[in-house]
Amino acid sequence: MAEQKIRVLVAKPGLDGHDRGAKVIARALRDAGMEVIYTGLRQTPEMIVNSALQEDVHVIGLSILSGAHNAIVPRVMDLLQQNKMDDVIVVVGGIIPDQDIGHLKKAGVAAIFQPGTAMDEIVNFIRENVRPRAVPSAG
């Protein structure tokens, strides 16, 4: 049986118009052998969770530079819970002040990657924390 590829949704929530970092991350994850779905700019939490549900992803990566993380991230976590998507890991990257990290982790974020984080660190974190899902048998 072939190993299931890790599927990652990379999203830019809020009104932030800069996505170079998100695209760099998406490319690095693809280069590491993961399937990456990039949603584009200005996504609402509802759009992100709906995409994650439709694409059956293992990981949601939120790239936030706008400072709206304290509003957006808890909403994404609530929507994941409502959709019984407890096995989806959420990671956040971008400009996240140190004083906000504890709050985001309490909300259920698995990891926060601030500017300057090595790509290998992000790739390894995802590989080490994604739980394989049961694949329905064809019998």
N, CA, C and O atoms as CSV, one atom per row, in Angstrom:
chain,resi,resn,atom,element,x,y,z
A,1,MET,N,N,0.854,-1.190,0.000
A,1,MET,CA,C,0.000,0.000,0.000
A,1,MET,C,C,0.892,1.242,0.000
A,1,MET,O,O,1.817,1.351,0.805
A,2,ALA,N,N,0.611,2.159,-0.892
A,2,ALA,CA,C,1.394,3.395,-0.978
A,2,ALA,C,C,1.129,4.266,0.241
A,2,ALA,O,O,0.013,4.324,0.757
A,3,GLU,N,N,2.173,4.934,0.683
A,3,GLU,CA,C,2.011,5.836,1.821
A,3,GLU,C,C,1.168,7.027,1.388
A,3,GLU,O,O,1.354,7.582,0.305
A,4,GLN,N,N,0.235,7.406,2.260
A,4,GLN,CA,C,-0.641,8.533,1.960
A,4,GLN,C,C,0.168,9.830,2.040
A,4,GLN,O,O,0.875,10.072,3.018
A,5,LYS,N,N,0.055,10.657,0.999
A,5,LYS,CA,C,0.753,11.944,1.004
A,5,LYS,C,C,0.121,12.879,2.011
A,5,LYS,O,O,-1.098,12.895,2.185
A,6,ILE,N,N,0.962,13.659,2.673
A,6,ILE,CA,C,0.448,14.679,3.592
A,6,ILE,C,C,-0.142,15.802,2.749
A,6,ILE,O,O,0.506,16.320,1.840
A,7,ARG,N,N,-1.382,16.169,3.065
A,7,ARG,CA,C,-2.077,17.240,2.340
A,7,ARG,C,C,-2.139,18.483,3.237
A,7,ARG,O,O,-2.598,18.424,4.378
A,8,VAL,N,N,-1.668,19.603,2.692
A,8,VAL,CA,C,-1.578,20.847,3.460
A,8,VAL,C,C,-2.337,21.951,2.729
A,8,VAL,O,O,-2.141,22.169,1.534
A,9,LEU,N,N,-3.206,22.645,3.467
A,9,LEU,CA,C,-3.881,23.816,2.936
A,9,LEU,C,C,-3.140,25.040,3.460
A,9,LEU,O,O,-3.038,25.233,4.671
A,10,VAL,N,N,-2.623,25.867,2.557
A,10,VAL,CA,C,-1.956,27.110,2.945
A,10,VAL,C,C,-2.927,28.248,2.643
A,10,VAL,O,O,-3.395,28.396,1.514
A,11,ALA,N,N,-3.223,29.048,3.665
A,11,ALA,CA,C,-4.238,30.092,3.523
A,11,ALA,C,C,-3.742,31.432,4.047
A,11,ALA,O,O,-2.953,31.506,4.989
A,12,LYS,N,N,-4.231,32.486,3.407
A,12,LYS,CA,C,-3.946,33.867,3.813
A,12,LYS,C,C,-5.241,34.493,4.287
A,12,LYS,O,O,-5.967,35.076,3.482
A,13,PRO,N,N,-5.553,34.391,5.573
A,13,PRO,CA,C,-6.815,34.962,6.058
A,13,PRO,C,C,-6.731,36.471,6.226
A,13,PRO,O,O,-5.650,37.048,6.337
A,14,GLY,N,N,-7.896,37.086,6.242
A,14,GLY,CA,C,-7.961,38.509,6.555
A,14,GLY,C,C,-7.639,39.391,5.366
A,14,GLY,O,O,-7.665,38.952,4.217
A,15,LEU,N,N,-7.336,40.636,5.664
A,15,LEU,CA,C,-7.168,41.652,4.628
A,15,LEU,C,C,-5.720,41.842,4.205
A,15,LEU,O,O,-5.414,42.725,3.404
A,16,ASP,N,N,-4.843,41.029,4.733
A,16,ASP,CA,C,-3.434,41.095,4.417
A,16,ASP,C,C,-3.223,40.827,2.925
A,16,ASP,O,O,-3.690,39.810,2.411
A,17,GLY,N,N,-2.530,41.718,2.231
A,17,GLY,CA,C,-2.347,41.565,0.792
A,17,GLY,C,C,-0.999,41.034,0.367
A,17,GLY,O,O,-0.683,41.065,-0.822
A,18,HIS,N,N,-0.198,40.552,1.284
A,18,HIS,CA,C,1.147,40.074,0.938
A,18,HIS,C,C,1.202,38.560,1.078
A,18,HIS,O,O,0.976,38.021,2.161
A,19,ASP,N,N,1.505,37.872,-0.028
A,19,ASP,CA,C,1.512,36.415,0.068
A,19,ASP,C,C,2.821,35.771,-0.376
A,19,ASP,O,O,2.861,34.564,-0.616
A,20,ARG,N,N,3.878,36.544,-0.487
A,20,ARG,CA,C,5.159,35.966,-0.902
A,20,ARG,C,C,5.590,34.859,0.059
A,20,ARG,O,O,6.002,33.782,-0.372
A,21,GLY,N,N,5.493,35.127,1.360
A,21,GLY,CA,C,5.890,34.123,2.356
A,21,GLY,C,C,5.063,32.854,2.251
A,21,GLY,O,O,5.595,31.748,2.344
A,22,ALA,N,N,3.756,33.014,2.055
A,22,ALA,CA,C,2.880,31.845,1.925
A,22,ALA,C,C,3.269,31.026,0.700
A,22,ALA,O,O,3.257,29.796,0.742
A,23,LYS,N,N,3.611,31.704,-0.386
A,23,LYS,CA,C,4.007,30.993,-1.611
A,23,LYS,C,C,5.341,30.282,-1.427
A,23,LYS,O,O,5.531,29.182,-1.945
A,24,VAL,N,N,6.264,30.896,-0.699
A,24,VAL,CA,C,7.561,30.262,-0.423
A,24,VAL,C,C,7.350,28.993,0.402
A,24,VAL,O,O,7.948,27.953,0.124
A,25,ILE,N,N,6.498,29.092,1.415
A,25,ILE,CA,C,6.192,27.923,2.250
A,25,ILE,C,C,5.532,26.829,1.413
A,25,ILE,O,O,5.907,25.660,1.503
A,26,ALA,N,N,4.549,27.212,0.601
A,26,ALA,CA,C,3.848,26.234,-0.236
A,26,ALA,C,C,4.838,25.495,-1.131
A,26,ALA,O,O,4.756,24.274,-1.269
A,27,ARG,N,N,5.756,26.214,-1.730
A,27,ARG,CA,C,6.748,25.583,-2.613
A,27,ARG,C,C,7.659,24.653,-1.817
A,27,ARG,O,O,7.973,23.555,-2.276
A,28,ALA,N,N,8.085,25.080,-0.634
A,28,ALA,CA,C,8.973,24.239,0.190
A,28,ALA,C,C,8.272,22.943,0.597
A,28,ALA,O,O,8.886,21.876,0.590
A,29,LEU,N,N,6.992,23.032,0.951
A,29,LEU,CA,C,6.252,21.832,1.340
A,29,LEU,C,C,6.058,20.907,0.138
A,29,LEU,O,O,6.153,19.687,0.267
A,30,ARG,N,N,5.787,21.494,-1.030
A,30,ARG,CA,C,5.674,20.687,-2.263
A,30,ARG,C,C,6.995,19.992,-2.562
A,30,ARG,O,O,7.026,18.806,-2.891
A,31,ASP,N,N,8.083,20.746,-2.442
A,31,ASP,CA,C,9.413,20.177,-2.706
A,31,ASP,C,C,9.725,19.040,-1.742
A,31,ASP,O,O,10.512,18.147,-2.057
A,32,ALA,N,N,9.099,19.078,-0.552
A,32,ALA,CA,C,9.311,18.026,0.449
A,32,ALA,C,C,8.364,16.839,0.211
A,32,ALA,O,O,8.337,15.899,1.005
A,33,GLY,N,N,7.594,16.883,-0.877
A,33,GLY,CA,C,6.752,15.752,-1.234
A,33,GLY,C,C,5.321,15.816,-0.720
A,33,GLY,O,O,4.591,14.828,-0.800
A,34,MET,N,N,4.915,16.957,-0.197
A,34,MET,CA,C,3.546,17.088,0.308
A,34,MET,C,C,2.650,17.635,-0.801
A,34,MET,O,O,3.118,18.303,-1.723
A,35,GLU,N,N,1.364,17.341,-0.698
A,35,GLU,CA,C,0.393,17.947,-1.608
A,35,GLU,C,C,-0.048,19.253,-0.971
A,35,GLU,O,O,-0.465,19.267,0.187
A,36,VAL,N,N,0.038,20.344,-1.708
A,36,VAL,CA,C,-0.273,21.662,-1.157
A,36,VAL,C,C,-1.400,22.302,-1.946
A,36,VAL,O,O,-1.371,22.344,-3.176
A,37,ILE,N,N,-2.387,22.796,-1.228
A,37,ILE,CA,C,-3.481,23.557,-1.808
A,37,ILE,C,C,-3.323,24.976,-1.278
A,37,ILE,O,O,-3.360,25.197,-0.068
A,38,TYR,N,N,-3.146,25.938,-2.182
A,38,TYR,CA,C,-3.010,27.336,-1.763
A,38,TYR,C,C,-4.301,28.069,-2.102
A,38,TYR,O,O,-4.728,28.084,-3.256
A,39,THR,N,N,-4.920,28.674,-1.097
A,39,THR,CA,C,-6.238,29.282,-1.274
A,39,THR,C,C,-6.195,30.694,-1.846
A,39,THR,O,O,-7.215,31.186,-2.329
A,40,GLY,N,N,-5.055,31.349,-1.804
A,40,GLY,CA,C,-4.995,32.731,-2.264
A,40,GLY,C,C,-5.270,33.708,-1.131
A,40,GLY,O,O,-5.408,33.321,0.029
A,41,LEU,N,N,-5.347,34.973,-1.492
A,41,LEU,CA,C,-5.477,36.057,-0.516
A,41,LEU,C,C,-6.901,36.229,-0.006
A,41,LEU,O,O,-7.871,35.774,-0.612
A,42,ARG,N,N,-6.981,36.907,1.132
A,42,ARG,CA,C,-8.233,37.422,1.705
A,42,ARG,C,C,-9.291,36.351,1.947
A,42,ARG,O,O,-10.445,36.503,1.546
A,43,GLN,N,N,-8.891,35.283,2.597
A,43,GLN,CA,C,-9.797,34.186,2.907
A,43,GLN,C,C,-10.445,34.409,4.271
A,43,GLN,O,O,-9.785,34.850,5.211
A,44,THR,N,N,-11.731,34.105,4.374
A,44,THR,CA,C,-12.393,34.147,5.675
A,44,THR,C,C,-12.149,32.811,6.381
A,44,THR,O,O,-11.829,31.817,5.728
A,45,PRO,N,N,-12.298,32.778,7.704
A,45,PRO,CA,C,-12.178,31.492,8.392
A,45,PRO,C,C,-13.135,30.444,7.810
A,45,PRO,O,O,-12.774,29.272,7.700
A,46,GLU,N,N,-14.337,30.854,7.442
A,46,GLU,CA,C,-15.313,29.918,6.863
A,46,GLU,C,C,-14.810,29.348,5.544
A,46,GLU,O,O,-14.936,28.149,5.299
A,47,MET,N,N,-14.242,30.197,4.693
A,47,MET,CA,C,-13.705,29.740,3.403
A,47,MET,C,C,-12.559,28.757,3.625
A,47,MET,O,O,-12.451,27.751,2.923
A,48,ILE,N,N,-11.711,29.051,4.597
A,48,ILE,CA,C,-10.557,28.197,4.871
A,48,ILE,C,C,-11.001,26.817,5.346
A,48,ILE,O,O,-10.520,25.800,4.847
A,49,VAL,N,N,-11.915,26.785,6.305
A,49,VAL,CA,C,-12.358,25.493,6.848
A,49,VAL,C,C,-13.144,24.713,5.798
A,49,VAL,O,O,-13.005,23.493,5.712
A,50,ASN,N,N,-13.971,25.396,4.995
A,50,ASN,CA,C,-14.685,24.701,3.917
A,50,ASN,C,C,-13.710,24.082,2.923
A,50,ASN,O,O,-13.903,22.944,2.496
A,51,SER,N,N,-12.667,24.817,2.552
A,51,SER,CA,C,-11.647,24.281,1.637
A,51,SER,C,C,-10.945,23.088,2.265
A,51,SER,O,O,-10.697,22.085,1.595
A,52,ALA,N,N,-10.624,23.194,3.552
A,52,ALA,CA,C,-9.932,22.100,4.245
A,52,ALA,C,C,-10.796,20.849,4.265
A,52,ALA,O,O,-10.296,19.737,4.096
A,53,LEU,N,N,-12.079,21.035,4.469
A,53,LEU,CA,C,-13.019,19.915,4.496
A,53,LEU,C,C,-13.116,19.278,3.114
A,53,LEU,O,O,-13.033,18.057,2.986
A,54,GLN,N,N,-13.292,20.094,2.086
A,54,GLN,CA,C,-13.411,19.574,0.723
A,54,GLN,C,C,-12.138,18.886,0.250
A,54,GLN,O,O,-12.202,17.886,-0.465
A,55,GLU,N,N,-11.003,19.406,0.637
A,55,GLU,CA,C,-9.716,18.869,0.169
A,55,GLU,C,C,-9.176,17.752,1.064
A,55,GLU,O,O,-8.150,17.148,0.749
A,56,ASP,N,N,-9.856,17.475,2.172
A,56,ASP,CA,C,-9.454,16.409,3.090
A,56,ASP,C,C,-7.990,16.556,3.521
A,56,ASP,O,O,-7.198,15.622,3.398
A,57,VAL,N,N,-7.651,17.740,4.024
A,57,VAL,CA,C,-6.262,18.021,4.379
A,57,VAL,C,C,-5.918,17.521,5.781
A,57,VAL,O,O,-6.790,17.328,6.629
A,58,HIS,N,N,-4.627,17.321,5.992
A,58,HIS,CA,C,-4.095,16.942,7.301
A,58,HIS,C,C,-3.678,18.176,8.099
A,58,HIS,O,O,-3.708,18.178,9.330
A,59,VAL,N,N,-3.289,19.227,7.370
A,59,VAL,CA,C,-2.710,20.421,7.996
A,59,VAL,C,C,-3.303,21.671,7.355
A,59,VAL,O,O,-3.505,21.728,6.143
A,60,ILE,N,N,-3.581,22.683,8.204
A,60,ILE,CA,C,-3.909,24.021,7.711
A,60,ILE,C,C,-2.768,24.924,8.169
A,60,ILE,O,O,-2.462,25.011,9.358
A,61,GLY,N,N,-2.150,25.590,7.207
A,61,GLY,CA,C,-1.113,26.563,7.512
A,61,GLY,C,C,-1.666,27.955,7.259
A,61,GLY,O,O,-2.000,28.293,6.124
A,62,LEU,N,N,-1.765,28.762,8.304
A,62,LEU,CA,C,-2.268,30.129,8.177
A,62,LEU,C,C,-1.090,31.090,8.171
A,62,LEU,O,O,-0.250,31.052,9.070
A,63,SER,N,N,-1.028,31.941,7.172
A,63,SER,CA,C,0.018,32.951,7.088
A,63,SER,C,C,-0.616,34.297,7.378
A,63,SER,O,O,-1.442,34.781,6.605
A,64,ILE,N,N,-0.227,34.905,8.499
A,64,ILE,CA,C,-0.882,36.145,8.932
A,64,ILE,C,C,0.175,37.207,9.254
A,64,ILE,O,O,1.033,37.017,10.116
A,65,LEU,N,N,0.086,38.314,8.544
A,65,LEU,CA,C,0.991,39.439,8.799
A,65,LEU,C,C,0.241,40.654,9.322
A,65,LEU,O,O,0.857,41.623,9.766
A,66,SER,N,N,-1.082,40.607,9.273
A,66,SER,CA,C,-1.900,41.803,9.496
A,66,SER,C,C,-2.167,42.130,10.960
A,66,SER,O,O,-2.667,43.211,11.269
A,67,GLY,N,N,-1.840,41.209,11.864
A,67,GLY,CA,C,-2.144,41.450,13.270
A,67,GLY,C,C,-3.522,40.960,13.673
A,67,GLY,O,O,-3.925,41.147,14.821
A,68,ALA,N,N,-4.256,40.336,12.758
A,68,ALA,CA,C,-5.622,39.885,13.057
A,68,ALA,C,C,-5.667,38.446,13.579
A,68,ALA,O,O,-6.740,37.849,13.661
A,69,HIS,N,N,-4.522,37.898,13.926
A,69,HIS,CA,C,-4.466,36.487,14.338
A,69,HIS,C,C,-5.320,36.176,15.568
A,69,HIS,O,O,-5.869,35.079,15.670
A,70,ASN,N,N,-5.440,37.123,16.504
A,70,ASN,CA,C,-6.212,36.842,17.721
A,70,ASN,C,C,-7.718,36.728,17.449
A,70,ASN,O,O,-8.448,36.151,18.254
A,71,ALA,N,N,-8.177,37.263,16.340
A,71,ALA,CA,C,-9.583,37.120,15.949
A,71,ALA,C,C,-9.766,35.941,15.002
A,71,ALA,O,O,-10.709,35.163,15.148
A,72,ILE,N,N,-8.867,35.809,14.034
A,72,ILE,CA,C,-9.028,34.810,12.974
A,72,ILE,C,C,-8.759,33.392,13.459
A,72,ILE,O,O,-9.549,32.488,13.189
A,73,VAL,N,N,-7.657,33.187,14.169
A,73,VAL,CA,C,-7.261,31.828,14.545
A,73,VAL,C,C,-8.298,31.147,15.442
A,73,VAL,O,O,-8.662,30.004,15.162
A,74,PRO,N,N,-8.795,31.792,16.509
A,74,PRO,CA,C,-9.819,31.109,17.315
A,74,PRO,C,C,-11.071,30.770,16.503
A,74,PRO,O,O,-11.702,29.743,16.755
A,75,ARG,N,N,-11.440,31.604,15.544
A,75,ARG,CA,C,-12.606,31.320,14.697
A,75,ARG,C,C,-12.352,30.082,13.840
A,75,ARG,O,O,-13.232,29.232,13.705
A,76,VAL,N,N,-11.163,29.973,13.264
A,76,VAL,CA,C,-10.812,28.776,12.479
A,76,VAL,C,C,-10.879,27.539,13.379
A,76,VAL,O,O,-11.419,26.508,12.977
A,77,MET,N,N,-10.339,27.638,14.584
A,77,MET,CA,C,-10.334,26.489,15.497
A,77,MET,C,C,-11.760,26.079,15.870
A,77,MET,O,O,-12.068,24.889,15.940
A,78,ASP,N,N,-12.639,27.077,16.110
A,78,ASP,CA,C,-14.046,26.785,16.426
A,78,ASP,C,C,-14.729,26.067,15.265
A,78,ASP,O,O,-15.459,25.097,15.471
A,79,LEU,N,N,-14.491,26.544,14.053
A,79,LEU,CA,C,-15.126,25.935,12.873
A,79,LEU,C,C,-14.618,24.504,12.656
A,79,LEU,O,O,-15.385,23.625,12.263
A,80,LEU,N,N,-13.339,24.276,12.909
A,80,LEU,CA,C,-12.801,22.914,12.782
A,80,LEU,C,C,-13.502,21.990,13.774
A,80,LEU,O,O,-13.881,20.869,13.436
A,81,GLN,N,N,-13.667,22.476,14.996
A,81,GLN,CA,C,-14.330,21.683,16.029
A,81,GLN,C,C,-15.788,21.397,15.632
A,81,GLN,O,O,-16.257,20.268,15.773
A,82,GLN,N,N,-16.489,22.401,15.146
A,82,GLN,CA,C,-17.884,22.226,14.728
A,82,GLN,C,C,-18.008,21.188,13.615
A,82,GLN,O,O,-19.007,20.474,13.532
A,83,ASN,N,N,-16.984,21.110,12.756
A,83,ASN,CA,C,-17.006,20.169,11.633
A,83,ASN,C,C,-16.341,18.836,11.982
A,83,ASN,O,O,-16.087,18.011,11.104
A,84,LYS,N,N,-16.059,18.634,13.281
A,84,LYS,CA,C,-15.441,17.398,13.779
A,84,LYS,C,C,-14.142,17.072,13.041
A,84,LYS,O,O,-13.882,15.923,12.684
A,85,MET,N,N,-13.338,18.110,12.821
A,85,MET,CA,C,-12.059,17.966,12.128
A,85,MET,C,C,-10.916,18.065,13.132
A,85,MET,O,O,-9.951,18.801,12.931
A,86,ASP,N,N,-11.050,17.300,14.225
A,86,ASP,CA,C,-10.069,17.372,15.312
A,86,ASP,C,C,-8.698,16.843,14.922
A,86,ASP,O,O,-7.709,17.137,15.592
A,87,ASP,N,N,-8.626,16.062,13.839
A,87,ASP,CA,C,-7.341,15.492,13.437
A,87,ASP,C,C,-6.543,16.424,12.524
A,87,ASP,O,O,-5.431,16.087,12.119
A,88,VAL,N,N,-7.099,17.590,12.196
A,88,VAL,CA,C,-6.383,18.547,11.344
A,88,VAL,C,C,-5.485,19.410,12.225
A,88,VAL,O,O,-5.946,20.032,13.183
A,89,ILE,N,N,-4.206,19.437,11.889
A,89,ILE,CA,C,-3.233,20.251,12.626
A,89,ILE,C,C,-3.258,21.662,12.050
A,89,ILE,O,O,-3.293,21.842,10.833
A,90,VAL,N,N,-3.240,22.659,12.928
A,90,VAL,CA,C,-3.181,24.052,12.479
A,90,VAL,C,C,-1.841,24.638,12.896
A,90,VAL,O,O,-1.464,24.599,14.068
A,91,VAL,N,N,-1.126,25.185,11.909
A,91,VAL,CA,C,0.118,25.902,12.184
A,91,VAL,C,C,-0.056,27.326,11.678
A,91,VAL,O,O,-0.760,27.573,10.699
A,92,VAL,N,N,0.594,28.251,12.358
A,92,VAL,CA,C,0.478,29.668,12.006
A,92,VAL,C,C,1.876,30.221,11.776
A,92,VAL,O,O,2.804,29.955,12.540
A,93,GLY,N,N,2.004,30.993,10.709
A,93,GLY,CA,C,3.264,31.659,10.434
A,93,GLY,C,C,3.021,33.126,10.185
A,93,GLY,O,O,1.914,33.533,9.833
A,94,GLY,N,N,4.054,33.914,10.369
A,94,GLY,CA,C,3.929,35.340,10.102
A,94,GLY,C,C,4.377,36.171,11.279
A,94,GLY,O,O,5.188,35.742,12.100
A,95,ILE,N,N,3.836,37.359,11.343
A,95,ILE,CA,C,4.210,38.317,12.385
A,95,ILE,C,C,3.304,38.079,13.589
A,95,ILE,O,O,2.211,38.638,13.676
A,96,ILE,N,N,3.765,37.252,14.508
A,96,ILE,CA,C,2.992,36.927,15.710
A,96,ILE,C,C,3.812,37.389,16.916
A,96,ILE,O,O,4.867,36.819,17.193
A,97,PRO,N,N,3.349,38.402,17.631
A,97,PRO,CA,C,4.099,38.859,18.812
A,97,PRO,C,C,4.220,37.743,19.856
A,97,PRO,O,O,3.299,36.948,20.044
A,98,ASP,N,N,5.361,37.702,20.521
A,98,ASP,CA,C,5.623,36.660,21.528
A,98,ASP,C,C,4.495,36.561,22.553
A,98,ASP,O,O,4.145,35.462,22.983
A,99,GLN,N,N,3.919,37.710,22.950
A,99,GLN,CA,C,2.887,37.679,23.997
A,99,GLN,C,C,1.592,37.016,23.533
A,99,GLN,O,O,0.744,36.685,24.361
A,100,ASP,N,N,1.423,36.817,22.224
A,100,ASP,CA,C,0.203,36.191,21.707
A,100,ASP,C,C,0.335,34.679,21.506
A,100,ASP,O,O,-0.664,33.994,21.288
A,101,ILE,N,N,1.550,34.164,21.579
A,101,ILE,CA,C,1.784,32.746,21.275
A,101,ILE,C,C,1.035,31.834,22.248
A,101,ILE,O,O,0.411,30.864,21.816
A,102,GLY,N,N,1.082,32.118,23.528
A,102,GLY,CA,C,0.400,31.279,24.524
A,102,GLY,C,C,-1.095,31.205,24.267
A,102,GLY,O,O,-1.695,30.134,24.360
A,103,HIS,N,N,-1.691,32.337,23.946
A,103,HIS,CA,C,-3.130,32.407,23.661
A,103,HIS,C,C,-3.483,31.533,22.455
A,103,HIS,O,O,-4.477,30.807,22.477
A,104,LEU,N,N,-2.662,31.609,21.405
A,104,LEU,CA,C,-2.932,30.830,20.192
A,104,LEU,C,C,-2.758,29.333,20.447
A,104,LEU,O,O,-3.522,28.513,19.938
A,105,LYS,N,N,-1.748,28.991,21.239
A,105,LYS,CA,C,-1.539,27.565,21.566
A,105,LYS,C,C,-2.711,27.044,22.393
A,105,LYS,O,O,-3.156,25.913,22.194
A,106,LYS,N,N,-3.216,27.864,23.322
A,106,LYS,CA,C,-4.388,27.459,24.117
A,106,LYS,C,C,-5.608,27.229,23.224
A,106,LYS,O,O,-6.442,26.369,23.506
A,107,ALA,N,N,-5.699,28.002,22.151
A,107,ALA,CA,C,-6.816,27.862,21.209
A,107,ALA,C,C,-6.696,26.584,20.384
A,107,ALA,O,O,-7.653,26.179,19.724
A,108,GLY,N,N,-5.519,25.943,20.420
A,108,GLY,CA,C,-5.351,24.672,19.721
A,108,GLY,C,C,-4.341,24.675,18.589
A,108,GLY,O,O,-4.198,23.671,17.893
A,109,VAL,N,N,-3.635,25.787,18.388
A,109,VAL,CA,C,-2.618,25.836,17.335
A,109,VAL,C,C,-1.457,24.924,17.729
A,109,VAL,O,O,-0.973,24.970,18.860
A,110,ALA,N,N,-1.020,24.095,16.779
A,110,ALA,CA,C,0.044,23.127,17.058
A,110,ALA,C,C,1.415,23.791,17.093
A,110,ALA,O,O,2.266,23.417,17.900
A,111,ALA,N,N,1.633,24.777,16.220
A,111,ALA,CA,C,2.939,25.442,16.179
A,111,ALA,C,C,2.802,26.828,15.571
A,111,ALA,O,O,1.914,27.090,14.760
A,112,ILE,N,N,3.707,27.707,15.985
A,112,ILE,CA,C,3.764,29.060,15.452
A,112,ILE,C,C,5.179,29.275,14.933
A,112,ILE,O,O,6.155,29.095,15.663
A,113,PHE,N,N,5.279,29.660,13.676
A,113,PHE,CA,C,6.571,29.868,13.042
A,113,PHE,C,C,6.719,31.353,12.733
A,113,PHE,O,O,5.999,31.909,11.904
A,114,GLN,N,N,7.670,31.981,13.421
A,114,GLN,CA,C,7.892,33.409,13.239
A,114,GLN,C,C,8.896,33.629,12.105
A,114,GLN,O,O,9.541,32.681,11.656
A,115,PRO,N,N,9.032,34.879,11.640
A,115,PRO,CA,C,9.971,35.153,10.551
A,115,PRO,C,C,11.363,34.610,10.874
A,115,PRO,O,O,11.845,34.714,12.002
A,116,GLY,N,N,11.989,34.033,9.857
A,116,GLY,CA,C,13.337,33.492,10.030
A,116,GLY,C,C,13.369,32.009,10.357
A,116,GLY,O,O,14.449,31.423,10.433
A,117,THR,N,N,12.215,31.391,10.550
A,117,THR,CA,C,12.173,29.953,10.820
A,117,THR,C,C,12.677,29.210,9.587
A,117,THR,O,O,12.276,29.522,8.465
A,118,ALA,N,N,13.551,28.232,9.791
A,118,ALA,CA,C,14.079,27.441,8.681
A,118,ALA,C,C,12.971,26.580,8.082
A,118,ALA,O,O,12.147,26.028,8.810
A,119,MET,N,N,12.955,26.468,6.752
A,119,MET,CA,C,11.942,25.651,6.065
A,119,MET,C,C,11.976,24.206,6.571
A,119,MET,O,O,10.931,23.583,6.758
A,120,ASP,N,N,13.178,23.681,6.789
A,120,ASP,CA,C,13.308,22.297,7.265
A,120,ASP,C,C,12.593,22.098,8.596
A,120,ASP,O,O,12.018,21.039,8.846
A,121,GLU,N,N,12.630,23.115,9.444
A,121,GLU,CA,C,11.966,23.028,10.746
A,121,GLU,C,C,10.449,22.871,10.564
A,121,GLU,O,O,9.808,22.090,11.268
A,122,ILE,N,N,9.895,23.616,9.622
A,122,ILE,CA,C,8.454,23.549,9.356
A,122,ILE,C,C,8.098,22.187,8.753
A,122,ILE,O,O,7.144,21.541,9.187
A,123,VAL,N,N,8.872,21.757,7.747
A,123,VAL,CA,C,8.639,20.460,7.097
A,123,VAL,C,C,8.714,19.335,8.129
A,123,VAL,O,O,7.837,18.472,8.178
A,124,ASN,N,N,9.751,19.345,8.944
A,124,ASN,CA,C,9.926,18.282,9.951
A,124,ASN,C,C,8.808,18.296,10.976
A,124,ASN,O,O,8.324,17.237,11.376
A,125,PHE,N,N,8.388,19.480,11.408
A,125,PHE,CA,C,7.295,19.561,12.382
A,125,PHE,C,C,6.041,18.900,11.811
A,125,PHE,O,O,5.386,18.110,12.490
A,126,ILE,N,N,5.714,19.226,10.570
A,126,ILE,CA,C,4.510,18.658,9.946
A,126,ILE,C,C,4.643,17.146,9.832
A,126,ILE,O,O,3.723,16.412,10.194
A,127,ARG,N,N,5.777,16.679,9.334
A,127,ARG,CA,C,5.968,15.224,9.182
A,127,ARG,C,C,5.847,14.494,10.511
A,127,ARG,O,O,5.283,13.402,10.572
A,128,GLU,N,N,6.373,15.089,11.572
A,128,GLU,CA,C,6.379,14.423,12.882
A,128,GLU,C,C,5.021,14.477,13.569
A,128,GLU,O,O,4.764,13.673,14.465
A,129,ASN,N,N,4.152,15.388,13.184
A,129,ASN,CA,C,2.902,15.586,13.918
A,129,ASN,C,C,1.635,15.158,13.184
A,129,ASN,O,O,0.570,15.091,13.797
A,130,VAL,N,N,1.723,14.870,11.897
A,130,VAL,CA,C,0.539,14.400,11.174
A,130,VAL,C,C,0.318,12.933,11.506
A,130,VAL,O,O,1.231,12.112,11.414
A,131,ARG,N,N,-0.916,12.623,11.895
A,131,ARG,CA,C,-1.270,11.225,12.183
A,131,ARG,C,C,-1.846,10.607,10.918
A,131,ARG,O,O,-2.725,11.191,10.284
A,132,PRO,N,N,-1.357,9.428,10.547
A,132,PRO,CA,C,-1.928,8.791,9.345
A,132,PRO,C,C,-3.397,8.468,9.601
A,132,PRO,O,O,-3.788,8.108,10.712
A,133,ARG,N,N,-4.187,8.603,8.564
A,133,ARG,CA,C,-5.610,8.304,8.666
A,133,ARG,C,C,-5.864,6.898,8.154
A,133,ARG,O,O,-5.134,6.386,7.305
A,134,ALA,N,N,-6.902,6.289,8.682
A,134,ALA,CA,C,-7.293,4.969,8.183
A,134,ALA,C,C,-7.797,5.134,6.757
A,134,ALA,O,O,-8.640,5.984,6.470
A,135,VAL,N,N,-7.269,4.319,5.890
A,135,VAL,CA,C,-7.708,4.348,4.500
A,135,VAL,C,C,-8.766,3.269,4.343
A,135,VAL,O,O,-8.505,2.109,4.661
A,136,PRO,N,N,-9.957,3.622,3.859
A,136,PRO,CA,C,-11.014,2.601,3.725
A,136,PRO,C,C,-10.542,1.465,2.840
A,136,PRO,O,O,-9.968,1.704,1.777
A,137,SER,N,N,-10.775,0.241,3.261
A,137,SER,CA,C,-10.348,-0.907,2.463
A,137,SER,C,C,-11.304,-1.098,1.289
A,137,SER,O,O,-12.494,-0.794,1.373
A,138,ALA,N,N,-10.761,-1.597,0.222
A,138,ALA,CA,C,-11.556,-1.784,-1.011
A,138,ALA,C,C,-12.150,-3.200,-1.020
A,138,ALA,O,O,-12.178,-3.852,-2.064
A,139,GLY,N,N,-12.610,-3.661,0.100
A,139,GLY,CA,C,-13.092,-5.034,0.157
A,139,GLY,C,C,-14.465,-5.086,0.543
A,139,GLY,O,O,-15.038,-6.171,0.643
